[in-house]
Amino acid sequence: MIQHKDLVIPIEVKSAENLQAKSLNSFHAKYANPISVRTSLSDFRHDG
């Protein structure tokens, strides 16, 4: 996680191309955060 002013931004790093982000989805369900970052070996794409 990183913090920018009042915003906490979760970061999830995946070691393979499996992009299931259970912990990131749980974070969003609990805190309704507008921004998150997920990185993996897959090509770039913008979700949301």
C-alpha positions as CSV (number, residue, x, y, z in Angstrom):
1,M,0.0,0.0,0.0
2,I,1.0,3.6,-0.6
3,Q,-0.6,6.7,0.8
4,H,-1.2,9.9,-1.1
5,K,-2.7,12.6,1.1
6,D,-5.9,11.1,2.6
7,L,-6.0,8.2,0.0
8,V,-4.6,4.8,0.6
9,I,-3.8,2.9,-2.6
10,P,-3.6,-0.8,-2.5
11,I,-1.0,-2.6,-4.7
12,E,-1.2,-6.3,-5.6
13,V,1.6,-8.0,-7.4
14,K,0.9,-11.3,-9.2
15,S,3.8,-13.6,-10.0
16,A,2.0,-15.3,-12.9
17,E,-0.6,-14.4,-15.5
18,N,-3.4,-15.6,-13.2
19,L,-5.1,-12.3,-12.5
20,Q,-7.5,-13.4,-9.7
21,A,-7.2,-10.6,-7.2
22,K,-9.1,-11.9,-4.2
23,S,-7.4,-9.7,-1.6
24,L,-7.7,-6.6,-3.8
25,N,-11.4,-7.3,-4.3
26,S,-11.9,-7.8,-0.6
27,F,-10.2,-4.5,0.1
28,H,-12.5,-2.7,-2.4
29,A,-15.6,-4.4,-0.9
30,K,-14.6,-3.2,2.6
31,Y,-13.4,0.3,1.9
32,A,-14.9,1.3,-1.5
33,N,-11.5,2.7,-2.6
34,P,-11.5,4.5,-6.0
35,I,-8.0,3.5,-7.0
36,S,-5.9,0.3,-6.9
37,V,-2.9,-1.1,-8.7
38,R,-2.4,-4.7,-9.8
39,T,0.7,-5.8,-11.7
40,S,1.5,-9.1,-13.3
41,L,3.3,-10.7,-16.3
42,S,0.2,-9.9,-18.5
43,D,0.1,-7.1,-21.0
44,F,-1.2,-3.7,-19.8
45,R,-4.9,-3.1,-19.6
46,H,-7.1,-0.5,-17.8
47,D,-10.0,-2.0,-15.8
48,G,-12.8,0.2,-14.6
